Amino acid sequence: MMPEYGEEELIRQRSDRLEERSEDVLPEDWEEAPEREVAEREREDQETANLDPESNEAQAPGQVCARCGRIIERGQDTRLRADGRWMHEVCPPGAPVTW
């Protein structure tokens, strides 16, 4: 059994070792981390608020549609097939569709 006067010294030594370890673990700017996280979340929210899903459509003007054989015009939405050829998202009316 350890005498009472040595118990305080043992506790102090343990806390000193923990403090030494924690100096290496925490970054220098750890106190600013919550504010930085809030700022990053606000920036992400602004980015998603400004997204326009319609502006993300694939377009391939000048390519030949693999389905109807017509030239894909600027502004027509397209998709890239697995074989690497482009096709209209919706082929123009009156175009012969070949599968």
C-alpha positions as CSV (number, residue, x, y, z in Angstrom):
1,M,0.0,0.0,0.0
2,M,1.3,3.4,-1.0
3,P,1.5,6.1,1.7
4,E,-0.9,9.0,1.4
5,Y,1.8,11.6,0.7
6,G,3.0,9.7,-2.4
7,E,-0.5,9.4,-3.9
8,E,-0.6,13.1,-4.7
9,E,2.8,13.0,-6.4
10,L,1.7,10.0,-8.5
11,I,-1.4,11.8,-9.6
12,R,0.6,14.9,-10.5
13,Q,3.1,12.8,-12.5
14,R,0.3,11.1,-14.5
15,S,-1.3,14.5,-15.3
16,D,2.0,15.9,-16.4
17,R,2.5,12.9,-18.8
18,L,-1.0,13.4,-20.2
19,E,-0.4,17.1,-20.8
20,E,2.8,16.3,-22.6
21,R,1.0,13.9,-24.9
22,S,-1.9,16.2,-25.5
23,E,0.5,19.0,-26.7
24,D,1.4,16.7,-29.6
25,V,-2.1,15.6,-30.4
26,L,-4.0,19.0,-30.6
27,P,-3.2,21.3,-33.5
28,E,-2.1,24.8,-32.6
29,D,-5.3,26.4,-33.8
30,W,-7.6,23.9,-32.1
31,E,-9.5,26.8,-30.4
32,E,-10.5,28.2,-33.8
33,A,-11.8,24.8,-35.1
34,P,-15.5,25.3,-34.2
35,E,-15.6,28.7,-35.9
36,R,-13.9,27.3,-39.0
37,E,-16.3,24.4,-39.1
38,V,-19.3,26.8,-39.0
39,A,-17.8,28.9,-41.8
40,E,-17.3,25.8,-44.0
41,R,-20.9,24.6,-43.5
42,E,-22.2,28.1,-44.4
43,R,-20.0,28.0,-47.6
44,E,-21.4,24.5,-48.5
45,D,-24.9,25.7,-47.9
46,Q,-24.4,28.7,-50.2
47,E,-22.9,26.4,-52.9
48,T,-25.9,24.1,-52.9
49,A,-28.3,27.0,-52.9
50,N,-26.7,28.3,-56.1
51,L,-26.8,25.0,-58.0
52,D,-28.9,24.7,-61.1
53,P,-29.5,21.1,-62.0
54,E,-30.6,22.0,-65.5
55,S,-27.2,23.5,-66.2
56,N,-25.6,20.1,-65.8
57,E,-26.9,18.5,-68.9
58,A,-24.5,16.9,-71.3
59,Q,-24.2,18.5,-74.7
60,A,-22.3,17.4,-77.8
61,P,-22.9,19.8,-80.6
62,G,-21.7,18.6,-84.0
63,Q,-21.8,14.9,-83.1
64,V,-24.0,12.5,-85.0
65,C,-26.8,10.9,-82.9
66,A,-26.3,7.2,-82.6
67,R,-30.1,6.6,-82.4
68,C,-31.6,8.9,-85.2
69,G,-28.5,9.7,-87.3
70,R,-29.1,13.5,-87.2
71,I,-26.5,16.1,-86.2
72,I,-26.8,17.2,-82.5
73,E,-27.4,20.9,-82.4
74,R,-26.2,23.3,-79.7
75,G,-28.6,23.4,-76.8
76,Q,-29.9,19.9,-77.3
77,D,-29.5,17.6,-74.3
78,T,-27.6,14.4,-75.0
79,R,-26.2,11.4,-73.3
80,L,-23.1,9.4,-73.9
81,R,-23.8,5.7,-74.5
82,A,-21.6,2.9,-73.2
83,D,-20.1,2.3,-76.6
84,G,-18.8,5.9,-76.6
85,R,-21.3,7.4,-79.1
86,W,-23.6,10.3,-78.4
87,M,-27.3,10.3,-78.7
88,H,-30.1,12.9,-78.2
89,E,-31.8,12.8,-74.8
90,V,-35.0,13.1,-76.8
91,C,-34.6,12.8,-80.6
92,P,-36.3,15.5,-82.6
93,P,-39.7,14.8,-84.0
94,G,-39.8,13.1,-87.5
95,A,-36.3,11.7,-87.1
96,P,-36.0,8.0,-88.0
97,V,-35.0,6.1,-84.9
98,T,-32.6,3.2,-85.4
99,W,-31.7,1.0,-82.5
